[in-house]
Amino acid sequence: MVLDDGRKLGYSVYGAREGYSVFWFHGWPGSRLRAKANLLRCGSKLNIRLIAVDRPGIGLSDFQPNRTLLDWPKDVQALAAHLGIRQYKVIGTSGGGPYALACAKAIPPSECSAVGVLAGAAPWDLENTQYLIRSVRIIRNIASWSSLLRWLAIYIGVLQKKRYDRIRLLIRQTKLQESRRPSTKTSRTDLVRLERDVKIQELEKRSFEESVRQGIRGLAEDNRLLTSSWGFELEEIERNVLLWYGEEDKKTPIRAGYNMASRLPNGKLKAYRGENHRTISKHLEEILKELINHEGVFRDSSG
């Protein structure tokens, strides 16, 4: 769609046509295509209309100079109006978490009825960066330099291709074993899972490629916003916010998540034991169910 200021805003819609409208904010680096990969993990069990949006300068969305995090809710509201959606929910994953929190700050609950943060990035201050592993701190710091970010983009692309090729090899090996022995229910299930995984890996690879289709300027600007002042304080967000983190996450550590939950007046964090930044996605169906069923009020379960 074309916004009032003339910028194009890229988006894709996945899932049910008439389902619950949920806006999905991708991580860093990433694009709207990542949402389809995540929806594959849930199958077709959820009645959700997932609207995945490219941030400015990423994928199909035009670059927006000098933008702030609080410019994002205006784009979301414009897209909702364009699609004829009066009420919706939002969820931000990893680097998309701060954008979900910006919506919690700026969009009224009558319009945005629930806000979720899945393994979301925390404010870039000493209180939270001390929890990050050294490699993540380095990546975030060098991403502001275009020449180094260009190298980083190539490196990430190579890693994703290796992961994709590894799963393709597993599928070939599994099919070869199937041809040499009687098929069992377990082996067929394993093959179906692997074939689904290779589809997910292909989508994740395409999502990254899409994130740099215009070059690296959009990613660099996105990183600048994530690693500088957000323009609002967590304490200013009065509405309820749902948060989900893996206890073994090194990229967005759960201690930073607990820090955010304590600073949010109405934050509620759910921890997943044994899960990291990647494996927490196995609980995505449960997480999305919790988001769409959230009524905007946390019930006291103590009594």
C-alpha positions in Angstrom: 0.0 0.0 0.0 1.0 3.7 -0.4 1.0 5.8 2.8 0.0 9.4 3.0 3.6 10.5 2.8 4.1 8.6 -0.4 6.0 5.7 1.0 5.2 2.2 0.0 4.5 -0.2 2.9 5.1 -3.9 2.1 3.1 -6.6 3.7 1.8 -10.2 3.3 -1.3 -11.8 4.7 -1.2 -15.5 5.7 -3.6 -17.9 7.3 -7.4 -17.7 7.6 -9.3 -15.1 5.6 -11.7 -14.3 8.3 -9.6 -15.2 11.4 -8.4 -13.1 14.2 -6.3 -10.3 12.8 -2.7 -10.4 14.2 0.1 -8.1 13.0 3.4 -9.8 13.0 6.6 -7.8 13.4 9.7 -9.6 12.2 13.1 -9.8 13.9 16.5 -8.5 13.0 17.6 -9.3 10.4 14.4 -10.5 8.7 11.4 -9.6 6.7 7.6 -10.2 6.4 8.4 -13.7 4.8 9.5 -15.0 8.2 5.9 -15.0 9.4 5.0 -17.7 6.9 7.8 -19.9 8.2 6.5 -19.5 11.7 2.9 -20.2 10.7 4.0 -23.5 9.2 5.1 -24.5 12.7 1.5 -24.2 13.8 0.0 -26.0 10.8 -3.5 -24.8 10.0 -4.9 -25.3 13.5 -5.3 -21.6 14.4 -8.0 -19.3 13.1 -5.6 -16.5 12.6 -5.2 -13.9 9.8 -1.5 -13.1 10.2 -0.5 -9.7 8.7 3.3 -9.5 8.4 4.8 -6.1 7.6 8.2 -5.1 6.3 9.8 -2.2 8.2 11.0 0.8 6.3 13.9 0.1 4.0 13.4 -3.7 4.3 11.7 -6.0 1.8 9.0 -4.1 -0.1 8.8 -1.1 2.2 10.4 2.2 1.2 13.2 3.7 3.3 12.1 6.3 5.9 14.9 8.7 6.9 15.2 9.9 10.4 12.4 7.7 11.6 11.7 6.7 15.3 10.2 3.7 16.9 7.0 5.7 17.6 6.6 6.3 13.8 5.8 2.6 13.4 2.4 2.6 15.2 1.2 5.2 12.6 2.1 2.8 9.8 0.3 -0.1 11.5 -2.8 2.0 12.0 -2.7 3.1 8.4 -2.4 -0.5 7.2 -5.2 -1.7 9.4 -7.5 1.0 8.0 -6.4 0.1 4.5 -7.4 -3.5 5.2 -10.6 -2.6 6.9 -9.6 -4.0 10.2 -11.1 -2.2 13.2 -9.5 -4.3 16.0 -6.4 -6.4 16.0 -3.6 -7.8 18.1 0.2 -7.4 17.6 3.2 -9.5 18.3 6.9 -8.7 17.9 9.6 -11.3 17.8 13.2 -10.6 18.7 14.1 -7.3 17.1 10.4 -6.8 16.4 9.6 -6.7 20.1 10.4 -3.0 20.6 8.0 -2.2 17.7 5.2 -4.1 19.5 6.0 -2.1 22.7 5.8 1.1 20.6 2.3 0.1 19.6 1.4 -0.6 23.2 2.5 2.9 24.0 0.8 4.7 21.1 -2.3 2.7 19.9 -5.4 2.6 22.2 -6.6 -0.8 23.4 -9.9 -0.2 21.7 -8.0 -0.6 18.4 -5.0 -2.8 19.4 -6.6 -5.2 21.8 -3.5 -7.2 22.8 0.3 -6.9 22.6 2.8 -9.7 22.8 6.6 -9.8 22.8 8.3 -13.1 21.9 11.9 -13.3 22.9 12.1 -9.5 22.3 15.1 -7.2 22.3 15.4 -5.1 25.5 16.3 -1.4 25.8 20.0 -1.0 24.9 21.3 0.2 28.2 23.9 -1.2 30.5 21.3 -2.9 32.7 20.4 -5.2 29.8 23.5 -5.4 27.6 25.4 -7.0 30.4 23.2 -10.0 29.9 24.1 -10.4 26.3 26.8 -12.9 25.1 29.8 -11.1 23.7 29.1 -12.2 20.0 25.7 -10.6 20.1 27.0 -7.3 21.5 29.7 -7.3 18.8 27.1 -7.9 16.0 24.8 -5.1 17.3 27.7 -2.7 17.6 29.2 -3.3 14.1 25.8 -3.3 12.4 25.9 0.5 12.5 28.9 0.5 10.1 27.7 -0.2 6.5 30.9 -1.9 5.4 30.9 -4.3 8.3 27.1 -4.9 8.1 27.6 -5.9 4.4 30.1 -8.5 5.6 27.7 -9.6 8.3 24.9 -10.0 5.8 27.1 -12.3 3.6 28.0 -14.3 6.7 24.4 -14.8 7.9 23.4 -15.9 4.4 26.1 -18.5 4.3 25.0 -19.9 7.7 21.4 -20.1 6.6 22.4 -22.0 3.4 24.4 -24.4 5.5 21.5 -25.1 7.8 19.2 -25.6 4.8 21.6 -27.9 3.0 22.0 -30.0 6.2 18.3 -30.6 6.5 18.1 -31.5 2.8 20.9 -34.1 3.3 19.0 -35.6 6.3 15.9 -36.0 4.1 17.9 -37.8 1.4 19.5 -40.1 4.0 16.1 -40.8 5.5 14.5 -41.6 2.1 17.5 -43.9 1.3 17.0 -45.8 4.6 13.3 -46.1 3.9 14.0 -47.7 0.5 16.2 -50.3 2.3 13.8 -51.4 5.0 10.1 -51.6 5.7 8.4 -48.3 6.4 7.2 -47.6 9.9 4.9 -45.0 11.4 7.8 -43.4 13.2 10.0 -43.2 10.1 7.2 -41.7 8.1 6.6 -39.1 10.8 10.3 -38.3 10.9 10.2 -37.8 7.1 7.2 -35.5 7.2 8.8 -33.4 10.0 12.0 -33.1 8.1 10.2 -32.1 4.9 8.4 -29.4 6.9 11.6 -28.3 8.4 13.2 -27.9 5.0 10.3 -25.7 3.9 10.7 -23.6 7.0 14.5 -23.3 6.3 13.8 -22.2 2.7 11.4 -19.6 3.9 13.9 -18.3 6.5 16.6 -18.1 3.9 14.3 -16.2 1.6 13.2 -13.9 4.4 16.8 -12.9 5.0 17.5 -12.4 1.3 14.3 -10.2 1.2 15.6 -8.1 4.1 18.5 -6.9 2.0 16.8 -6.7 -1.4 17.2 -2.9 -1.3 20.7 -3.1 0.2 21.7 -2.9 3.8 20.6 0.7 4.6 17.2 -0.5 6.0 18.9 -3.0 8.3 21.4 -0.5 9.5 18.7 2.0 10.4 16.7 -0.7 12.1 19.7 -1.6 14.2 20.4 2.1 15.0 16.9 2.4 16.5 17.2 -0.9 18.5 20.5 0.2 20.0 19.6 3.8 20.9 16.9 5.5 23.0 13.5 4.2 22.1 11.8 7.6 22.7 9.6 6.2 25.5 10.1 4.5 28.8 8.6 1.1 29.6 7.1 2.6 32.8 4.9 4.8 30.5 3.1 1.8 29.0 0.0 1.4 31.2 -1.7 -1.4 29.3 -1.1 -5.2 29.7 1.8 -6.7 27.8 2.4 -10.5 27.3 6.0 -11.6 27.2 7.5 -15.1 26.3 11.2 -16.0 26.7 13.3 -19.2 26.7 15.4 -19.8 29.8 18.4 -20.8 27.7 18.2 -17.8 25.2 21.6 -16.1 24.7 20.5 -13.7 22.1 17.6 -12.1 24.0 18.4 -13.3 27.6 15.5 -14.1 29.9 17.1 -11.9 32.6 16.6 -8.9 30.3 13.0 -10.1 29.8 12.4 -10.2 33.5 13.9 -6.7 33.7 11.4 -5.4 31.1 8.5 -7.2 32.8 9.4 -5.6 36.1 9.5 -2.1 34.5 6.2 -2.6 32.6 3.4 -1.6 35.0 1.3 -4.5 33.7 3.8 -6.9 32.1 3.4 -10.7 32.4 6.3 -13.0 31.4 6.1 -16.7 30.7 9.4 -18.6 30.8 10.0 -21.8 28.8 12.5 -24.1 30.5 15.3 -25.5 28.3 14.3 -23.4 25.3 16.6 -20.9 23.4 16.1 -18.1 20.9 15.3 -20.7 18.1 13.7 -23.6 19.9 11.1 -21.5 21.6 9.2 -21.5 18.3 8.0 -25.0 19.0 5.6 -23.4 21.5 4.3 -20.9 18.9 0.8 -22.4 18.7 0.4 -22.1 22.4 1.8 -18.5 22.4 -0.5 -17.3 19.6 -3.5 -18.9 21.3 -2.7 -17.0 24.5 -2.4 -13.8 22.5 -5.7 -14.1 20.6 -7.5 -15.2 23.7 -6.2 -12.4 25.8 -9.0 -10.0 26.9 -6.8 -7.2 28.0 -7.1 -8.0 31.7 -4.8 -10.3 33.7 -6.9 -12.4 36.0 -5.7 -13.1 39.6 -5.1 -16.8 39.7 -4.0 -16.8 43.4 -7.4 -17.4 44.7 
